[in-house]
Amino acid sequence: MSAPHPGPLVAVKLTPVGRAQTFLPGDTAADATPRPGDRVVVQTDGGTAVGTVVRRIPQLDDKRRPVADSPQRVVRLASRDDVIARLNEKLAAGSTTLTYEPGNGYLRSLLSVLDVPVESQLAVFSKTSVQARIISPMNPRTLFFNDRVVVGWPRGGFIEAAALDPQLGVVFYDLNQQASASPRFERGNGCVSCHVSTEATLGIPGFLLRSEAVRSDGLTLRQLGNEVVDHRLPLSKRWGGWFVTGRHVSVASRGNLLLRDETEEGLLTTPGVIAADTLQGKFDLAGYLSPYSDIAALMVFDHQLRMMNLLVRMSWEARAADRKEGAKALIDAVAREVVDYMLFVDEAPLPARIEGSSGFAERFSARGPKDSRDRSLYQLDLTTRLLRYPCSYMIYSDAFGQLPAAARDAIYRRLYVILSGTEGTPRYSRLSQADRQAVIDILRETKRDLPAYFR
């Protein structure tokens, strides 16, 4: 009988739910030792698999320790394929450079290289970041995004980036804001402790978006509760801890709300309207790229982050279920959740029309492939709902396109069942026949890999 392996162990989760498994360390280099949040290729009794390293519980090591000749070991770190990893390669090769400018360092140049619009700027004043020490209503952290990456920067701090790897989940990076002849992103430390949550990120390294009560100094009042934000949450509960700007907005929210202390809890239940066209007068704007934290951009952001998490979870579940008994049933179950969110089945209705002020809505609506009638899934509505045509534009994203074939097929099958009216349950009654047909028509002309049964 083999003796237990005496060395350190690595705890790895192979699926978003369920208990972590213990693996022996592989022959990785010292600077490639797996740490919590890393994706790794592991050898199991049933073959190789990809999982995420989590914090192990030392007290359980002896109970879970594999024998020395166990096949359960870490093979290597999983290779990363995200826009920041690719940018780092280009910076190292000299084919791309970043320009440093006073006030905001590499930020403007980085956004240009990543094709992230300045109009997407959002401003967060709650101390809910690894740079919480310098964040406040007088010095908010700004976020910029597209469908591949979220870039964050508070004045006086470093640049953060959360990049979506379609197979691994969200990968976190930092960029030092000191001028350098060879700027490089480094892997971020400390992000995974918050950005892996069953409730908020579906058990994967994912994007996290909360609405919280915040004091005038930026500290959160967690005892008053917080909300996980996506398009299902009523606007009256969104954006606590965020600045929100817009034009002629009569919708009530928790945006721009600062409390003295917990005795003002009543203000959370009587949210106010957004009365700020710009951030002018809220804080000193020196160094910031835009005077807006646009409500239309926030609406898109709210939808998109959970959609990205769902697609990554779908990828994980499909790969974990591959060649296992009951795999199709499991993948179909996850596909139902993905499609319901993709079609905005549970979207909170807008109580009134909203209008941004930064130009984000116009720029976003002009994106994406259009059909012969000039219709696009990127076109915003912002009168009663987010999108004019209720199907997520993320169907064109890398996160969708790089799903395992079984996962993508399951989503397409479920999409067609709903859009064609084959399933006529009351749950889908909010999708009008005109909306369903419009989505099908747009997909037919703009989605190249659309299955033949859509035709």
TAWO-V275493 format. One record per residue. NEAR is the number of other C-alpha atoms within 10 Angstrom. Layout:
BEGIN
near=NEAR
near=NEAR
END
This chain:
BEGIN
near=4
near=9
near=10
near=14
near=15
near=12
near=9
near=11
near=20
near=23
near=25
near=27
near=20
near=23
near=20
near=22
near=12
near=9
near=11
near=19
near=18
near=21
near=24
near=25
near=19
near=19
near=12
near=13
near=9
near=7
near=6
near=11
near=14
near=24
near=16
near=18
near=26
near=23
near=26
near=23
near=20
near=25
near=20
near=15
near=9
near=9
near=9
near=14
near=16
near=24
near=27
near=26
near=23
near=21
near=13
near=16
near=8
near=11
near=8
near=10
near=15
near=11
near=8
near=15
near=21
near=21
near=15
near=15
near=12
near=16
near=16
near=22
near=23
near=27
near=19
near=20
near=21
near=17
near=13
near=18
near=15
near=21
near=17
near=24
near=20
near=12
near=19
near=17
near=14
near=13
near=17
near=14
near=10
near=10
near=9
near=12
near=18
near=21
near=14
near=19
near=13
near=8
near=13
near=21
near=22
near=22
near=24
near=18
near=16
near=18
near=18
near=12
near=13
near=16
near=13
near=20
near=16
near=20
near=22
near=27
near=25
near=26
near=28
near=27
near=29
near=28
near=22
near=19
near=17
near=14
near=16
near=16
near=12
near=18
near=26
near=23
near=24
near=15
near=20
near=26
near=29
near=25
near=20
near=22
near=25
near=18
near=18
near=21
near=22
near=21
near=22
near=23
near=23
near=25
near=19
near=16
near=19
near=19
near=25
near=24
near=26
near=24
near=25
near=28
near=22
near=25
near=24
near=26
near=28
near=27
near=26
near=26
near=20
near=18
near=19
near=16
near=17
near=12
near=14
near=12
near=10
near=10
near=19
near=18
near=18
near=16
near=15
near=16
near=14
near=13
near=19
near=19
near=13
near=16
near=21
near=21
near=17
near=11
near=9
near=21
near=23
near=19
near=18
near=27
near=28
near=30
near=25
near=19
near=19
near=17
near=20
near=28
near=29
near=28
near=22
near=17
near=16
near=25
near=23
near=24
near=17
near=11
near=9
near=13
near=10
near=16
near=16
near=18
near=22
near=25
near=24
near=16
near=16
near=16
near=21
near=19
near=21
near=27
near=25
near=27
near=30
near=27
near=28
near=29
near=29
near=22
near=17
near=16
near=18
near=16
near=17
near=19
near=22
near=28
near=27
near=22
near=22
near=23
near=19
near=11
near=14
near=15
near=9
near=12
near=14
near=9
near=15
near=18
near=11
near=13
near=19
near=17
near=16
near=22
near=17
near=20
near=21
near=20
near=19
near=11
near=9
near=14
near=13
near=12
near=16
near=11
near=14
near=21
near=15
near=19
near=23
near=28
near=29
near=29
near=28
near=26
near=25
near=22
near=20
near=21
near=23
near=22
near=21
near=22
near=20
near=25
near=25
near=25
near=26
near=25
near=28
near=27
near=26
near=28
near=27
near=24
near=21
near=24
near=22
near=18
near=17
near=15
near=10
near=10
near=9
near=10
near=16
near=16
near=12
near=13
near=24
near=20
near=14
near=20
near=24
near=16
near=14
near=23
near=23
near=18
near=21
near=23
near=20
near=22
near=17
near=15
near=18
near=16
near=16
near=15
near=15
near=13
near=14
near=21
near=20
near=24
near=22
near=25
near=16
near=20
near=23
near=14
near=14
near=19
near=17
near=15
near=13
near=14
near=17
near=17
near=14
near=10
near=8
near=8
near=19
near=25
near=26
near=25
near=22
near=21
near=17
near=19
near=15
near=14
near=21
near=24
near=21
near=19
near=25
near=24
near=25
near=21
near=20
near=19
near=17
near=17
near=15
near=16
near=24
near=21
near=15
near=16
near=20
near=17
near=12
near=16
near=24
near=20
near=17
near=20
near=24
near=16
near=18
near=21
near=21
near=18
near=13
near=18
near=22
near=15
near=16
near=10
near=13
near=12
near=9
near=7
near=11
near=17
near=11
near=11
near=18
near=13
near=12
near=10
near=16
near=19
near=16
near=20
near=19
near=18
near=17
near=20
near=23
near=17
near=14
near=17
near=12
near=9
near=9
near=14
near=13
near=7
near=8
near=15
near=10
END
